[in-house]
């Protein structure tokens, strides 16, 4: 993997490099996944990232690899099924990064969803997960409630336990990039995508790397720049009009003290789902869904979001330490709509420069859990525009490397 350092001055006389099959813009989890998928398929691949791998949302998520239990309410069955399948794959290929943990779902007198509804949802969740051992759930006996990290028991009617997985999101993205590099892919980080324009069978691309400008030919381009997606699209001459999207901010707070038994799936006062999780010896609480406008570089957890999350923790764990250690926020790309962000579809959407044999694919949305499946879909879209190649590996079975 090549890494370059930023410098001063830019050369405009840089030579045109050897063509690359797939050029990926953005070093988040989806850019990393496409880079790995392209290299595994035997193609030459290059990723350019301006700041650092997993700089944006891919290091500011809820750190969960999960099927999306709550998406059953909005009938997103395909997304849940795919996410559960991808969770199983990641548990096999990255056991050092992804591990199953118990999830507890407490139901109080004032909770919107009744115990029978939760049981029905968990039964469907298990069915979509193939009824595997990982999909089993149970009702926690009342005699064990006092062992649940000090969970408030006044008005508590039931507690359900099931399993999903937790990860270090930034470490996962770095591992996928390392895997791609081991397969022959190249990375320019830090490096800046300047612009691109159609040229022959592909795009002529200008990059800034180490204070110099490189001009190269890419047979295909993938815009995986997350909340910066529209900014990048504007630098690609002739690219299709961007989709109607909304940036939604998700904040997290890290607090002193650890929840030792597992992750708690709680209902906040506004009926949203909030996770309360063990995280590196502390407690992580998230997330929010606040409309965001402005420069994605300026995203920060607001005082209102911090108060909302800390109040949710105190509501469920009144004896928990409330000393805040950190707070941060990331941005989701969601389809624009009039309803709550919480209720909008979370499926990934692809924008292509032409309906058949596209040479440009922009990735809108997507989830951490499904990065590998998303990358496979991108390669499927680009396949007709890429030269024949000999497959090097299958990302569904290729173990992810450990950090050195």
Beta strands, then each sheet from edge to edge (+ up, - down):
strand 1: 20-25
strand 2: 45-49
strand 3: 64-65
strand 4: 98-108
strand 5: 138-139
strand 6: 156-167
strand 7: 186-189
strand 8: 192-198
strand 9: 203-209
strand 10: 212-223
strand 11: 245-255
strand 12: 263-267
strand 13: 273-279
strand 14: 282-286
strand 15: 290-292
strand 16: 324-335
strand 17: 349-352
strand 18: 360-364
sheet 1: 7+ 2+ 1+ 10+ 9- 8+
sheet 2: 7+ 2+ 1+ 10+ 18+ 17-
sheet 3: 3+ 6- 4+ 12+ 13- 14+ 11- 15+
sheet 4: 3+ 6- 5+
sheet 5: 3+ 6- 4+ 12+ 13- 14+ 11- 16+
end
